[in-house]
């Protein structure tokens, strides 16, 4: 099967290409690092399966799926992302993607996901299934203190620690402490993922 990889991180592109390239029935026909490049790649190579990151320059992964599907209607699309919220999964389902895999998946799970999708079925990472059918979506957010919720809301607007401190009248060290606690409680690895989480929960509008 012919596979295309669209992700703005070179290490991810190389790693995924290496894993899939070792399989006899899989051929990576190209990689791209942005939404426009991904659309061109899909149009030129006509892949069977396209692995797409959610957050990319030039438009998100779902925008790339929408545009590429019009050009390559037979291709099947799999979201490959570092973090998933219930809202993002719902949006992906609405766009008709065939799979949703987290980047921390084991290599064998990624291979299995591609094969399942290529066969015409759908594949969702077990963590995604837990998210959809597990505990209430708001539970991690409820673990934040009132001040942490304030910091998260401001952080989601793109402010740095100095600006957050000035706005909330707290020191930068206090802001750093709150940010570390927020990442730990939300079980995300960086500020960007925490901001996406806040946006997906309606803590702040996308504007």
Helices and strands as residue ranges (DSSP letters): E 2-6, H 10-21, E 27-32, H 35-45, E 49-52, H 61-71, E 76-81, H 86-94, E 99-102, H 107-118, E 123-124, H 126-133, H 139-142, H 146-155, H 161-168, H 172-186, H 191-200
